[in-house]
Every structure is written in C-alpha cells, then in structure tokens.
C-alpha cells in the first residue's frame, strides 16, 4: 500500500462500498459517520449493519463520529477525500465545515464526489456546488459515476466506473488510488456529461420500476431505456456535454443497471409507487436516499427552462408531483404523434 490515510465522508451504502475499494491502496481509511447505530457495528464488527448488513468490511476501515476523532486517527497527512453525501446535503455540510476543507485543499488533497443528483431549488449539480464554495481549487475535484451497486462492490464483483475532472494530473492520481483487482475508474474530462448521466438515469430507474410494477415487461423496458437515452442527450446538449459520454459507463451502463437490476433503490421506489403508495410514504419509511425523487423535480424545471423535449422525464414528474395515475400517463405518452427517430 503506497498511501497512508484516506477520509470518506458519509457512511451510506455507496460511501461505505467506495471506502472498501479505497482500502486496497491505503493503510487506513477513516469513515466519517453521523449516527451511533452505523458507527458501533463498523467499529466492533467491521460491518455497516444499517446499510450493508452481513457484509464484512476491511479491518483498517475505521469509523469516526466526530472531527476530534478524525484528527486523532489521522496518521501524518490525509492523501484523499471522498464525499459520499447526497447532492441535497453538500451545501449545508461543506458550508459548516468550509474552513477545514479549505485547509485540506490548500494541501492539494484531491476530492472525489459520489453524488448523483440535481438540486431541485438551484438546479445545480455537484460540480457547481463544490466550485462555488472552493473556486480556487477546481482542479482538485473529481466526480465518480457508473454502473455500481454498493453491495456488489463490497462483494468484489468486477466493476467499471467513470471518473470525471478538469485536471489530467488529478484524474491520473485518483484513478490509481481506486485501482483494485475488481474495480477500475476510467478518467474523463466531461464532468457535466458524467454528472448528468448519473442524475438522469435515477429518474428513468423510477420510471422503470413503475413500468415493471404495472406488469409491463421486456419490450416496454427496452423502449423506455432507448427513448430515455435520446432524452438524456437533449439535456446534454444544453450543458455542452459530449454525446459519447451518454453511451458510456456513466450513461447507458448505469441506466441499464438501475432499470434492470434488483438492487436499485430508485427502481424499488418505482415498484412501490406502482402498488399505490405515495412518494412521501415510501421516503419516510426508509433511511436510504432515493436521489431520483428530488432529481425528477429538478429535471422537470430544467426541461421548462431550456425548452427540452423530455416526455418520459416529465411523465415521471406528473406521477410523483402532480398525483396522476401512472397507467393514464403511459397511455397519454403512447398517444403522442410519431416523429422521425432522430428529431
């Protein structure tokens, strides 16, 4: 192991899984947690019993509840920071701890963000939020996205993701820190494309869950995925994202996984909606974050602001936020006049 200490913020399922990957290359990985029921099982039994029950974590992955505990655990200097917070939590957390992270960045410590969402109020993505708070250190931020269920990562299933950033040096450095026999992060300069892919596919995963829950099968799912990618590309054009990004790991790869795989939280959310439960009821009954829920609102606002034709995304918004019946929304979609496919 060539590096000594990494710091991971957020001990949800994905933050914990990525911490286990990083542990392949660091002598110590400090996992900053916020609740005792997550902290204690990791500390005592090397297990995140709340978010990844039954899966053993590396023994040198050490939880910390407070910043004092983090500072006590640091051996020398932190060499990598991973932010595993949901998009909605980034602003508040980093504003409250801005001085600390400013000092980290002044030491040229790279940051990897795992957030996959769009803020429904400001319509900002993770890069906007970090760049605004730390405008002099943009080259140190990278953004990871791709087809990667947390449980399968911890089980060491072979996983490929995309790592986007502005600096070749930082991307090369961080990619090496993530290398494992079962995990690879492929570098890209298309930050917006990677972030859009990661955010938009969550909305389509909810739609996929609803479709499956209503009894539609493979034909319908394939149609939704294909047309969904076409709509994703329209959002990409607004943000000058590269089209090929949406056909890569962080676009099509992630979309296929989350609309077909049984471990997708967003798809499960859609399946529950199809049973007649309300979005609020589902969200209030669980601790895991369904990024696609708030992103659906943001995407709808973006489509209105930039006049983007996004029938599937807006249909999902009608179900989640306007109380419309999914079956009726699907029937309405099928009545839209046909157009040439590339228009």
C-alpha positions, 0 to 999 in steps of 0.5 A: 500500500503506497498511501497512508490515510484516506477520509470518506465522508458519509457512511451510506451504502455507496460511501461505505462500498467506495471506502472498501475499494479505497482500502486496497491502496491505503493503510487506513481509511477513516469513515466519517459517520453521523449516527451511533447505530452505523458507527458501533457495528463498523467499529466492533464488527467491521460491518455497516449493519444499517446499510450493508448488513452481513457484509464484512468490511476491511479491518483498517476501515475505521469509523469516526463520529466526530472531527476530534476523532478524525484528527486523532486517527489521522496518521501524518497527512490525509492523501484523499477525500471522498464525499459520499453525501447526497447532492441535497446535503453538500451545501449545508455540510461543506458550508459548516465545515468550509474552513477545514476543507479549505485547509485540506485543499490548500494541501492539494488533497484531491476530492472525489464526489459520489453524488448523483443528483440535481438540486431541485431549488438551484438546479445545480449539480455537484460540480457547481456546488463544490466550485462555488464554495472552493473556486480556487481549487477546481482542479482538485475535484473529481466526480465518480459515476457508473454502473455500481451497486454498493453491495456488489462492490463490497462483494468484489464483483468486477466493476467499471466506473467513470471518473470525471475532472478538469485536471489530467494530473488529478484524474491520473492520481485518483484513478490509481488510488481506486485501482483494485483487482475488481474495480477500475475508474476510467478518467474523463474530462466531461464532468457535466456529461458524467454528472448528468448521466448519473442524475438522469438515469435515477429518474428513468430507474423510477420510471422503470420500476413503475413500468415493471410494477404495472406488469409491463415487461421486456419490450416496454423496458427496452423502449423506455431505456432507448427513448430515455437515452435520446432524452438524456442527450437533449439535456446534454446538449444544453450543458455542452456535454459530449454525446459519447459520454451518454453511451458510456459507463456513466450513461447507458451502463448505469441506466441499464443497471438501475432499470434492470437490476434488483438492487436499485433503490430508485427502481424499488421506489418505482415498484412501490409507487406502482402498488399505490403508495405515495412518494412521501410514504415510501421516503419516510419509511426508509433511511436510504436516499432515493436521489431520483425523487428530488432529481425528477423535480429538478429535471422537470424545471430544467426541461421548462427552462431550456425548452427540452423535449423530455416526455418520459422525464416529465411523465415521471414528474406528473406521477410523483408531483402532480398525483396522476395515475401512472397507467393514464400517463403511459397511455397519454405518452403512447398517444403522442404523434410519431416523429422521425427517430432522430428529431 
